[in-house]
Structures are given as structure tokens and as C-alpha cells.
């Protein structure tokens, strides 16, 4: 689930915002949410991270395409795994 949405920058140039949702296994508490959010949010280009503990999903919004391997590495650094 994801998509690209055109947007304009302050100088009028069009950028494409990309949104992708991933399933993360092993999250059980708010600390998990904070850890995953911080690690994924540090990926270059990521502009927003929404973590839903109940569903185990992470929605990543970026101003450029983000490789799934980068998200997987960030989630791994936080101590969790992407569901494959």
C-alpha cells in the first residue's frame, strides 16, 4: 500500500511525496513505537513516520523513494523486523 502524491515546494518546484506502509513484527509497547519511529525517521528523505502499535504497521512518508532495505535496516537497528 503506498503512492506518490505531487506537492509544490516553497520555490514552486514540484516534488513527489512517496508513502509506503510496512508491517513490523515484535513491537509490544510505546517504547517500541518510539524506537522504530526514531530509527526510520533518521533515513535521508523521510519526512514523516507513523507507527501503529495495534496493527504493527509503520507508514513512511518521504520526499524521494526510500529503499525497503533502508527501512528494514532501520527497523532492525531498533530491535525489530519487517514482516516479509
N, C-alpha and C positions, 0 to 999 in steps of 0.2 A: 504494500500500500504506500503510495507516495506520488508526488507530482511536482511539476515545475510551474511556478507562478511568476510571470514577469512583474517587475517592480521598477520604479524610477529612483535614481539616486538624487541627492540634492543638486547636483550639477546637470540633471536632466538625462543622464545616460541610463539606458535600460540594463538592469541586471536580472538574472533569473534566480529566484529563490527556490531551492530544492528542499523537499520534505520527504523523509523516509522513516518508516516505523520498523523497529526490530523487537524481537522477543528475547528477554534476558532471563536466564534461569538462576535460581539461588537467592534472589532478593527476598528478605523477610521483614525488614524494618525500615524506619525512616533514615537510619544511618546508611543503609544500603542505597537508598534513593539519593542521598546527598553525595555519596562516594561516586556512584555511576554518573550523576549529573556533572560533578566537578571534572572527572576524567574525560568524559565525552565533550564537555564544553570547552576543553583546552585544545581540541583538534582545530587546526587552522581552517577558517572559513565557516565554522559552526557559529550560528547567531542565536540559537535557542535550543534548549533541551527540556523536554517534558517527560518525566518518569512517572508511570502509573503503577504503583506497588500492587494493587489488587489484580490487575491483568498481567503484570510482568512485562509491560511494554515500555519502550523508550522511543520517543518521537524526536527526530533530529531535524532541525531546520538549518540550512546553510546558504551562503551566498555563492556557492560553487559546488560542483559534485564532490561528495565525500566517499571515498572507497570503503566498502564494507570491512575490508581488512583493518583499516584505521579505527573504525568503530569497535571491531572485535578486540583489537589490541588495547584500546582504552577501557573497555568493559573488563577485560582480563586483568588489567592493572588495578582496577577497583576491587578485584577478587571474585568476579562473576563470569558467566559465559553467555555468548549469544547462542540461542537455540538454532540449530541447523536443520 
